[in-house]
Amino acid sequence: MTATIRLIATDLDGTLLRPDGTVTPRARAALRAARARGVEIVPVTGRPPRGVRRLDLGGCATLAICANGALLYDLAGDRLLDERPIPGAVVGRLVTDLRQAAPGAVFAAEAGLTFCREPVYAANHPLDEREGVVEDALRFADRDVAKLLVRHPSMAQKLLLPLAQAVAGADAVVTRSGLELLEISAAGVTKASALRRLCDDLGIGAAEVVALGDMVNDLPMLRWAGRAVAVANAHPDVLAAADEVIGGNADEGVAAYVERLLAQLGDMA
């Protein structure tokens, strides 16, 4: 950690958020203090914008990278500033080919600020006014989508993942942020690609960025940032890729790390 840190990019679920999905007062205070010192705070998450909007971030961030890098979201204005969607034609091919490769697969899609799902795809969150149910996932191909979500009622994720990667080929990126589903983004879209574009706009170099995460969808971002930090509860691949391992999300690891960073920055002032 050095005095040149200008941006903290943090994953949410499993990293900043406690296991109950909340941000602690200590974490909010630490991130606000970092922002007051001129350090940009950017949530970088697989969540869609509505999933970030529901959190109490205490005003520590104005922008969030959502849907694994497909969306740049203005928290205050509740609007999208940038979209990198999967073209509709590719969505249609992915759905068709995945149904052949893994019969029984069910789908949902994030499209802009809206969410659509097949009736058999159970939602993990309370329905809101922006969710829609469609009869068939091929309807997703009527529009570009930020992220295609895939579940299978009986096939283990470790078997479904390589099938989906083979189907996607060079047309899309397949990743996962948990154990229940696969997440598919447009070719070249990752947390790292979105963070790099944002940092370019802000005039911030990779060496000036600290990235924190816990799952494999965080790996591109962690590898790009000048300093990669994993929480103790992270996936083994993330732990192996990290420059430093901090306390887990149940133990306010991110809050303690940011407090320590601020103390070191203060000593260097």
Summary of the structure (lengths in Angstrom):
residues: 269
radius of gyration: 18.3
end to end distance: 13.4
largest distance: 60.1
contacts: 928
relative contact order: 0.18
helix: 39%
strand: 24%
